[in-house]
Amino acid sequence: MSWDSRFAEPIELPSGVSLASLRDAIVHLVNTVPSSERGTPVVLTAAELITSAAERGDPIEFARIATLRAVNRHAVREFNPDSQRPALGQRKLARER
């Protein structure tokens, strides 16, 4: 493998930047992650998986997932309780039909 290996699907960032290769991903992390956050587990994991994919041929998809997690490390996950209704109590037994 090499640093120019491409992801199966490029990572599209909200800023319009597209990370298509391992080199793009590591350069983006180096340029955008502040030095105070470079020691956090999510950033270290991303850097390690990107490097191992480029140098040892480890799975590129793992590096892609880790990069997504590192890029979105400050995103707040929102839970919408109205998105799905529980099916409890809505189904009838065969004997009740």
KAPE-V77040 format. One record per pair of residues at least 6 apart in sequence whose ideal C-beta (glycine too) atoms are under 7 Angstrom apart, sorted by sequence separation. I is the first residue (numbers start at 1). J is the second residue. D is the distance in whole Angstrom. If there is no record, write none. Layout:
BEGIN
I;J;D
I;J;D
END
This chain:
BEGIN
12;18;6
13;19;7
19;25;5
37;43;6
52;58;4
53;59;7
53;60;5
10;18;5
11;19;4
10;19;6
19;28;6
49;58;7
10;20;4
33;43;5
53;63;4
17;28;7
7;20;6
49;62;5
50;63;5
6;20;5
29;43;7
49;63;4
6;21;5
5;21;6
4;21;5
5;22;5
29;46;6
49;66;4
50;67;7
29;47;6
3;22;5
4;23;6
3;23;4
46;66;4
26;47;7
45;66;5
46;67;5
46;69;7
26;50;5
46;70;4
25;50;5
42;69;5
43;70;5
22;50;5
42;70;5
22;53;6
42;73;5
22;54;5
22;60;7
25;63;7
22;63;6
29;70;6
25;67;5
5;53;7
19;67;7
5;54;7
3;54;5
1;53;6
2;54;6
1;54;6
7;60;6
8;61;7
11;64;7
5;60;6
1;57;4
11;67;6
7;64;5
11;68;6
13;71;7
END
